[in-house]
Amino acid sequence: MLRYYENPDTDAFLRKAQVLPRKAAPPPASSVGECDICCNTAPLGGLDCHHWACSCCWQMYLNTKIMNDATSEIQCIFNGCQLLIQDEKASISFNSYFRLAS
């Protein structure tokens, strides 16, 4: 915590810690479009990094990470994006998650 307040560039500090600064606008909840993962047309949702996927893909991804990988740090569904999903958001259903994000 002390390093955060001592750092002159807090945005760079947060990005290095895989956290987006609060000033980033949250994505709009449930816009309909083509999922970049399964190519189905469905309501899309995403994180503050603006990577979008349908609820089926998010559910499968989160379930796999929690049940099979047994990891405590789950990153964005898109390969290469290092934004971490908050624990409380990963532990609840996808639909509830997007209500919290908006």
N, C-alpha and C positions, 0 to 999 in steps of 0.2 A: 504494500500500500504506500509505503514511504517513497518507493521509486517512482510511483505514478505522480505524486505531487512534486517531486524534485526534477522531473523530466521537463525540459523546456518545450518539447513538441509532444503533447499528450496524444494527438492523433496517431503519430508514428509509433508511440509506445503501445497504444491499444491495438493497432494493426499487427504489430510484432507478436502480441499476445493472442492473436486470432479473434479479436473482438472489434466490431465496428463501432466507431464513435456514435454517441446518442443522437447527434444531429442528422444522421442518415434517416431519410423518410422511410417508414415501413411500406412494404408493398401492399397494393390494394388486395383485399380478400376476395377470393373466388372469382376471378375474371375467367371467362370461358375462352379456350383456345386449344391449339394442338400441343400435346405434351411432347417435350423434346426427347423423352425416354422411350415411351411406348407408341407414340404417334397417334394416339386416340384424341378425339375432340372431347374435352371435358372441362369442368371448372378447375382452374390451376391455382396453386398456392406456392409460396416460396418464403425465403428468409430475406433479411435486409440486404443480402448480396444480389437480389433480383434474379436468382436462378429459379425457374418455374418448373413444376411437375404436377401431374394429377394426383388425386388423393390415393388412388390404388398404388401408384409407384412409391409415394411417400410412405404409405402403410407398410409395403413390402420391404422397403429400405430400412425403416426404423425397426421393424420386427427382426429382420436379419441381423442388424447391428446389435440389438439388445440380446436376442436369444442365442445367436450362433457365435458372434464375435466376442460377446461378453465384455464389451468395451465401455468405459465410463465417459469417454470423450467421442461424441459422434459429430463428424463434420458434415457440411452441406452434401446433398445428394449428388452434386456434380463433381466429377473427377477434377482434381486440381484446386478446387475452392477449399480454403482452409477455415472458413467461418464455422465456429462450433455452434451446435444446437444446444440451447439451454436445457439442463436436465429436466426441469419441470415440464418443458414443452415436449420433450422426447417421451416422457412417461405417460402422457395423456393421448387421447385419440386425435387423429389428424383434424377432424372438424372442430374440436374444442381448441386445438392449437391455433387455428386461424382466427377464431374469435378473440383469443388473447393477443394475437399479433396486431389486430386492428384497433 
